[in-house]
Structure formats: C-alpha cells, structure tokens
Amino acid sequence: MTLAVSTADSFATGVIANTGLGSRINKSFSTGFQGQLIQISQTERLGIEKREAEAKKTLINEGIKADFNGEPAGFPKTKVDFARDDNGNLLLKNGLPIKKTISSWYDVRHMIARNTFVPVEKQMTNESGIPVLDPATGKPKTEPVLDENGAPVLMRKVKVDKELLKATLAATEHLKKLGITSIAAPKYTPGTTAIEAFEEELQKNTDSVITKTLKNFGLSLSNFPQGTTIYEALKMVEDEISQGMIDPKKVEDLKRDVASLRAEELFTLKRFKPFGGNTPTQALELLKSQPEKFRPTPIEPKFKPIWENPPPLKIDLGKTNYSQWKAAVVANAKTVNPDYTDQEIIKKFGFDRIVTLGAGWFGRAT
C-alpha cells in the first residue's frame, strides 16, 4: 500500500506578503508539473503546508533527521519551491518569486514510508472504573477494541520501511555520482522516487554507468546472447537487493549458461522469450525440459541430453603426441557426456577449435 501523491501535493507554494504588489498581496503561487509559475487558492496552499507538516512530524518520530535547512537529510531535492527571507516571506525578482529546489518531507515520506494497520487498544479498568495496573511494569494494562462482530478495530499508522529507506539512500548516492542531486520537475515526473529516478538513468545508461559496472566484472555485451541491450544485460546479473550492483554468482551462472546455449548453436533468446526464457538460465531450463521444442534443427527422433561443458584438462604437449592429445580431449568430454560418441564429439567442435576455446571448454594445453 503506497501513499499517493496528488497534483496539488506536487506543488511548492508561498505567499507574497512582504511588498506592495497591488492585487498580488497575500496571493498564493506555486510551480506546476513543468515548473511554471501558477496561482492557487488559499485553501490549497494551507492544505499542502498541513500535509508537509504532518509528514515531517511522522518522519522525525521515525528517526529521520533534518539538515541545517530544515529539510530531510540524505535525500535528493524533490520539488521546486520559492526563496524566502528570515520571516518566511517570499523573495521577489522582477515582481515574481525566485524558484529553488528543496527536499519535501511529503515526497520523502512517499519514498520510504508505507501505511500499516495496528489494533486500537483501550485501558483496562476494574468495576470501580480505576485503571488496572500491570504488576511487572506498573503501567495501566490495555486490551484491544473490538467492533460489533468481535473483530479488532484497526488504526492506520504510517511507518518507515527499513528496506525502502536503505534502498532510497543507496539510490540517492548513485544519483550523486552521476551528478544528479535533484529529482524535481521538469526533469522527472512529480512523485518520482529516488529509486525510480536511478532506474531511469540506468535505462538510459547515463554516463555509461552500466558499461563501467559490467567492465569491472570483465563483461561486455559479447558475453550475453545476441540482441541483448545494455540494460537487459544488467538485469541478468543484477543483485536482488542492491539496485544497479552486480551479483558475482549470477556472473558465473551467466557465463556457464551462455556457453551451454552456444554449444547447442543457440545464440539468441528469441525462441525462448515467448515461454518465459528471458535470461540464459531460464532459457537453458526450457531447453533441458523440452529439447525437441527448442533445439534449432533436430535431426534424430531420439534426442540426446543437453551437452555439458567438460572439466578443465591440462596436457603436456612436450610429452604427448597429436593422437594421444585427441584421445585425451575426447575422453575428457565423454566424462560428462557419455551419450555422445567419439565421432559426434569431434564433429560437434572440431579439433582445430579445441585449444582456442580456452579453459572453459576443454582446458588449455601446456
């Protein structure tokens, strides 16, 4: 359950009361979705300020700190507001308010807090109406309030989600590294969270952020199935918890599964995607469960098991002749592919390719 952001909630507001501007005295102004200056009613302005105060109280009670500007510390700027003097009056330039970006407590609450429902409780009293005390604590005992059907009455309470808070602060740091400190309109749609803003930048590969991250693990698009976009590549190896970060285990699984698919002469995921095979691991599972359906050009009515990559093999070519080397490579491949004949193994890879494929296939000769 999320806290919705309405149109009015996305506006910054202020009252011009520090100078005589004719009909503009005590009129409220705000910035709309594209950052333009518009006039709003007094009721709307008061409603927005009330919600902002409520959000601030909630978050401070939940442990969120305010910075020296009175804004939530550690979060990006979320909306356009107006510059004010020490008395809270708007500063003007050419007769109009001066715009600036701020971190809104309401917007931050939308990012990190969620509605929860807790039972309403009442004090227990004796027959004389005197509160019953708990002997262990000395405090009055309480009991849940029940409705006419005997079910507990629930009260809505906004609480900070610890996982969302952690992810939001991490996304804010990632945005800062990209030189982005504000997620206010018009660059982002009002109500956009820090997590969503960082995801948008990942989709655009801003400042080659994904390319650099993949490179740190020795990856490029050549390691992925053909037709994979840079954003799709990240999603195949992204950590389940840390946004934009790579899971080393997924990298190893990717290399293994892509190699297995390529051994079956499957270089894209096109035939797998309609059936949920959006990653090499998912595609390989489909291939193993229904080889007759997903193999590119099956020849035999009885399909052999999916080819498994043989373990690494080291051969001393100074003490081994060519025939012995061939026999050792074939024997090594058959340890994990017993259903394949010697000739099928030779035909599948060709001995002119064995050494150049590296240790991931048959082992490097030494």
C-alpha positions as CSV (number, residue, x, y, z in Angstrom):
1,M,0.0,0.0,0.0
2,T,1.5,3.3,-1.1
3,L,0.9,6.9,-0.2
4,A,-0.5,8.5,-3.3
5,V,0.8,11.9,-4.5
6,S,-2.0,14.1,-5.9
7,T,-1.5,17.0,-8.3
8,A,-1.6,19.7,-5.5
9,D,0.8,17.7,-3.3
10,S,3.5,18.1,-6.0
11,F,3.3,21.9,-5.9
12,A,5.6,24.2,-4.0
13,T,3.8,27.2,-2.5
14,G,4.3,30.6,-1.0
15,V,2.5,33.8,-0.1
16,I,3.7,37.2,-1.4
17,A,3.2,39.5,1.7
18,N,6.4,41.4,2.0
19,T,5.9,44.1,-0.6
20,G,3.0,46.0,-2.1
21,L,2.1,44.4,-5.5
22,G,-1.5,45.5,-5.9
23,S,-3.7,42.6,-6.3
24,R,-0.9,40.1,-5.7
25,I,-0.7,40.8,-2.0
26,N,-1.4,37.7,0.1
27,K,-2.0,35.6,-3.1
28,S,-0.5,32.1,-3.2
29,F,1.7,30.9,-6.0
30,S,3.1,27.5,-6.9
31,T,5.1,25.7,-9.5
32,G,3.3,23.2,-11.7
33,F,4.4,20.0,-13.4
34,Q,6.7,21.7,-15.8
35,G,8.0,24.2,-13.2
36,Q,5.9,27.1,-14.5
37,L,4.6,29.7,-12.0
38,I,0.8,29.4,-11.4
39,Q,-1.6,30.8,-8.8
40,I,-3.5,28.6,-6.4
41,S,-6.2,29.1,-3.8
42,Q,-5.6,29.9,-0.2
43,T,-7.2,26.6,0.8
44,E,-4.9,24.6,-1.5
45,R,-1.9,26.3,-0.1
46,L,-2.9,25.6,3.5
47,G,-3.7,22.0,2.7
48,I,-0.3,21.5,1.2
49,E,1.5,23.1,4.1
50,K,-0.5,21.0,6.6
51,R,0.4,17.7,4.8
52,E,4.1,18.8,4.7
53,A,4.0,19.4,8.5
54,E,2.3,16.1,9.1
55,A,4.9,14.2,7.0
56,K,7.8,16.0,8.8
57,K,6.4,15.0,12.2
58,T,5.9,11.4,11.1
59,L,9.4,11.0,9.7
60,I,11.2,12.7,12.6
61,N,9.3,10.4,15.0
62,E,10.6,7.5,12.9
63,G,14.2,8.7,13.3
64,I,14.7,10.7,10.1
65,K,17.0,13.7,10.8
66,A,16.6,17.3,9.5
67,D,19.6,19.1,7.9
68,F,20.6,22.7,8.6
69,N,17.9,23.9,6.1
70,G,15.2,22.0,8.0
71,E,14.9,19.5,5.1
72,P,15.2,15.7,5.4
73,A,18.9,14.9,5.5
74,G,20.4,12.5,2.9
75,F,17.7,12.7,0.3
76,P,17.6,14.4,-3.1
77,K,15.8,17.6,-3.9
78,T,12.3,16.7,-4.9
79,K,10.4,19.8,-5.9
80,V,10.6,23.4,-6.8
81,D,9.9,25.9,-4.0
82,F,10.5,29.7,-3.6
83,A,13.3,31.6,-1.8
84,R,12.2,33.3,1.4
85,D,13.6,35.8,3.9
86,D,14.1,35.2,7.6
87,N,10.5,36.0,8.3
88,G,9.2,33.4,5.8
89,N,8.2,36.0,3.2
90,L,8.9,35.3,-0.5
91,L,11.8,37.0,-2.1
92,L,11.0,38.6,-5.5
93,K,12.8,39.2,-8.7
94,N,11.2,41.4,-11.3
95,G,8.0,41.1,-9.3
96,L,7.9,37.3,-9.2
97,P,9.0,34.7,-6.7
98,I,12.5,33.3,-7.1
99,K,12.4,29.5,-7.6
100,K,14.7,27.0,-5.9
101,T,14.7,23.2,-5.3
102,I,14.0,21.7,-1.9
103,S,13.6,18.2,-0.3
104,S,10.0,17.9,0.6
105,W,9.1,15.9,3.7
106,Y,5.9,14.8,2.0
107,D,7.8,13.5,-1.0
108,V,10.3,11.7,1.1
109,R,7.6,10.1,3.1
110,H,6.1,8.8,-0.2
111,M,9.5,7.3,-1.0
112,I,10.2,5.4,2.3
113,A,7.0,5.1,4.3
114,R,4.0,2.9,4.0
115,N,0.7,2.5,5.6
116,T,0.4,-0.1,8.3
117,F,-2.6,-1.1,10.4
118,V,-2.3,-1.6,14.1
119,P,-5.0,-2.7,16.7
120,V,-6.7,0.1,18.6
121,E,-6.3,-0.5,22.4
122,K,-8.0,0.9,25.5
123,Q,-7.1,0.9,29.1
124,M,-8.5,-1.9,31.3
125,T,-10.4,-0.8,34.4
126,N,-12.0,-2.6,37.3
127,E,-15.6,-2.4,38.4
128,S,-15.0,1.0,40.0
129,G,-13.5,2.4,36.8
130,I,-10.0,2.5,38.2
131,P,-7.2,1.5,35.7
132,V,-5.8,-1.9,36.2
133,L,-2.0,-1.8,36.6
134,D,0.5,-4.3,35.2
135,P,2.4,-5.6,38.3
136,A,5.6,-6.1,36.2
137,T,5.7,-2.6,34.7
138,G,3.5,-0.5,36.9
139,K,1.7,0.8,33.8
140,P,-2.0,0.5,33.0
141,K,-3.0,-2.7,31.2
142,T,-4.6,-2.4,27.8
143,E,-6.9,-4.6,25.7
144,P,-7.9,-4.4,22.0
145,V,-11.0,-2.6,21.0
146,L,-13.5,-4.8,19.2
147,D,-16.2,-4.0,16.7
148,E,-19.8,-5.3,16.8
149,N,-18.6,-8.5,15.1
150,G,-15.9,-9.1,17.7
151,A,-13.1,-8.3,15.3
152,P,-10.2,-6.0,16.4
153,V,-10.6,-2.3,15.3
154,L,-7.5,-1.3,13.3
155,M,-6.0,2.1,13.0
156,R,-3.8,3.3,10.1
157,K,-0.3,4.2,11.1
158,V,2.4,5.4,8.7
159,K,5.8,3.7,9.3
160,V,9.2,3.9,7.6
161,D,10.0,0.7,5.7
162,K,13.6,0.0,6.7
163,E,14.4,-1.8,3.4
164,L,12.9,1.1,1.3
165,L,14.9,3.6,3.4
166,K,18.1,1.7,2.8
167,A,17.4,1.3,-1.0
168,T,16.4,5.0,-1.3
169,L,19.6,6.3,0.4
170,A,21.7,4.0,-1.8
171,A,19.9,5.3,-5.0
172,T,20.5,8.8,-3.8
173,E,24.2,8.2,-3.6
174,H,24.2,6.6,-7.0
175,L,22.5,9.6,-8.4
176,K,25.0,11.9,-6.8
177,K,27.8,10.0,-8.5
178,L,26.0,10.8,-11.8
179,G,25.9,14.5,-10.9
180,I,22.2,14.4,-10.1
181,T,21.1,16.0,-6.8
182,S,17.5,16.9,-7.7
183,I,14.6,14.8,-9.0
184,A,12.2,17.7,-9.2
185,A,10.2,18.6,-12.3
186,P,10.6,19.1,-15.2
187,K,13.4,16.5,-15.4
188,Y,11.3,13.9,-13.7
189,T,7.6,13.5,-13.2
190,P,6.4,14.8,-9.9
191,G,6.2,12.0,-7.3
192,T,9.2,10.1,-8.8
193,T,11.2,8.4,-6.1
194,A,15.0,8.3,-5.9
195,I,14.8,4.6,-6.7
196,E,12.7,5.2,-9.8
197,A,14.9,8.1,-10.9
198,F,18.1,6.0,-10.7
199,E,16.3,3.2,-12.6
200,E,15.5,5.8,-15.4
201,E,19.2,6.7,-15.5
202,L,20.1,3.0,-15.7
203,Q,17.7,2.5,-18.6
204,K,19.5,5.4,-20.4
205,N,22.9,4.1,-19.3
206,T,23.7,7.7,-18.2
207,D,27.5,8.4,-18.2
208,S,28.0,4.7,-19.3
209,V,27.2,3.7,-15.7
210,I,26.2,0.1,-16.7
211,T,29.0,-0.3,-19.2
212,K,31.5,0.6,-16.5
213,T,29.9,-1.7,-13.9
214,L,29.9,-4.7,-16.3
215,K,33.5,-3.9,-17.2
216,N,34.5,-4.2,-13.6
217,F,33.5,-7.9,-13.8
218,G,35.1,-8.4,-17.2
219,L,31.8,-8.4,-19.0
220,S,30.6,-6.7,-22.2
221,L,27.7,-7.3,-24.5
222,S,29.7,-10.1,-26.2
223,N,29.2,-12.2,-23.1
224,F,25.5,-12.1,-23.4
225,P,23.1,-13.6,-26.0
226,Q,22.9,-11.7,-29.3
227,G,20.3,-8.9,-29.3
228,T,20.7,-8.2,-25.6
229,T,20.6,-4.4,-24.7
230,I,22.9,-3.0,-22.2
231,Y,20.0,-2.5,-19.7
232,E,18.8,-6.1,-20.2
233,A,22.4,-7.3,-19.6
234,L,22.5,-5.5,-16.3
235,K,19.2,-7.1,-15.2
236,M,20.5,-10.6,-16.0
237,V,23.3,-10.2,-13.4
238,E,21.9,-7.5,-11.1
239,D,21.9,-8.2,-7.3
240,E,18.5,-9.0,-6.0
241,I,18.8,-6.4,-3.2
242,S,21.3,-3.7,-4.3
243,Q,20.0,-1.7,-7.3
244,G,22.5,-1.3,-10.1
245,M,25.0,-3.6,-8.5
246,I,26.2,-7.0,-9.9
247,D,25.9,-10.4,-8.2
248,P,29.2,-12.3,-8.8
249,K,27.4,-15.6,-8.6
250,K,25.0,-14.5,-11.4
251,V,28.0,-13.6,-13.5
252,E,29.4,-17.2,-13.1
253,D,26.0,-18.7,-13.9
254,L,25.6,-16.4,-16.9
255,K,29.0,-17.5,-18.4
256,R,28.2,-21.2,-17.8
257,D,24.7,-21.0,-19.3
258,V,25.6,-18.9,-22.3
259,A,28.4,-21.4,-23.1
260,S,25.9,-24.3,-22.8
261,L,23.4,-22.5,-25.2
262,R,26.1,-21.7,-27.7
263,A,27.2,-25.3,-27.6
264,E,23.7,-26.1,-28.9
265,E,24.1,-23.4,-31.5
266,L,21.6,-21.2,-29.8
267,F,22.9,-17.6,-29.8
268,T,19.8,-15.6,-29.0
269,L,16.9,-15.8,-26.7
270,K,14.3,-15.1,-29.4
271,R,12.7,-18.6,-29.4
272,F,12.6,-18.7,-25.6
273,K,11.2,-15.3,-24.6
274,P,7.5,-16.2,-25.5
275,F,7.8,-19.0,-23.0
276,G,9.4,-17.0,-20.2
277,G,13.0,-17.6,-21.1
278,N,14.2,-14.1,-20.7
279,T,17.7,-15.0,-19.3
280,P,20.2,-17.6,-20.3
281,T,19.4,-19.6,-17.1
282,Q,15.7,-19.6,-17.8
283,A,16.4,-20.5,-21.5
284,L,18.6,-23.4,-20.5
285,E,16.0,-24.8,-18.2
286,L,13.4,-24.7,-21.0
287,L,15.9,-26.4,-23.3
288,K,16.6,-29.2,-20.9
289,S,12.9,-29.7,-20.2
290,Q,11.8,-29.7,-23.9
291,P,14.8,-30.2,-26.1
292,E,12.7,-31.3,-29.1
293,K,10.9,-28.0,-29.0
294,F,13.8,-25.6,-28.5
295,R,16.7,-27.1,-30.3
296,P,17.3,-25.3,-33.6
297,T,17.4,-28.2,-36.1
298,P,16.9,-31.6,-34.5
299,I,17.8,-34.5,-36.8
300,E,17.3,-37.6,-34.8
301,P,13.9,-38.8,-33.5
302,K,15.6,-39.7,-30.2
303,F,17.2,-36.5,-28.7
304,K,20.5,-36.7,-26.8
305,P,20.9,-35.0,-23.5
306,I,22.0,-31.3,-23.4
307,W,25.7,-31.0,-23.9
308,E,27.6,-30.3,-20.7
309,N,30.9,-28.4,-20.7
310,P,33.8,-30.8,-19.8
311,P,36.0,-30.1,-16.8
312,P,39.4,-28.3,-17.4
313,L,42.1,-30.5,-18.8
314,K,45.9,-29.9,-18.8
315,I,48.1,-31.7,-21.3
316,D,51.9,-31.6,-21.5
317,L,52.3,-31.3,-25.3
318,G,56.1,-31.9,-24.8
319,K,55.3,-35.5,-23.7
320,T,52.2,-36.1,-25.7
321,N,51.8,-36.7,-29.5
322,Y,48.9,-35.5,-31.5
323,S,46.9,-38.8,-31.4
324,Q,47.2,-39.0,-27.7
325,W,46.1,-35.4,-27.3
326,K,43.0,-36.0,-29.4
327,A,42.1,-39.1,-27.4
328,A,42.6,-37.3,-24.1
329,V,40.3,-34.5,-25.2
330,V,37.6,-36.8,-26.4
331,A,37.8,-38.9,-23.2
332,N,37.6,-35.8,-21.1
333,A,34.5,-34.7,-22.9
334,K,32.8,-38.1,-22.5
335,T,33.2,-38.0,-18.7
336,V,30.2,-35.6,-18.6
337,N,28.6,-36.5,-22.0
338,P,28.6,-40.3,-22.0
339,D,25.7,-40.5,-24.6
340,Y,27.9,-38.8,-27.3
341,T,30.1,-41.0,-29.5
342,D,33.7,-40.0,-30.3
343,Q,32.8,-39.0,-33.8
344,E,29.9,-36.8,-32.5
345,I,32.3,-35.0,-30.2
346,I,34.8,-34.5,-33.0
347,K,32.0,-33.3,-35.3
348,K,30.4,-31.0,-32.7
349,F,33.5,-29.0,-32.0
350,G,36.3,-29.9,-34.4
351,F,39.9,-30.4,-33.1
352,D,41.1,-27.2,-34.8
353,R,38.9,-25.3,-32.4
354,I,39.5,-27.1,-29.1
355,V,42.6,-25.3,-27.8
356,T,41.4,-21.8,-28.9
357,L,38.2,-22.1,-27.0
358,G,40.1,-21.9,-23.7
359,A,39.8,-23.5,-20.3
360,G,36.1,-23.0,-20.2
361,W,35.7,-25.7,-22.8
362,F,38.4,-28.4,-22.7
363,G,41.3,-26.9,-20.8
364,R,44.3,-25.1,-22.1
365,A,47.2,-27.2,-23.3
366,T,50.5,-26.6,-21.5
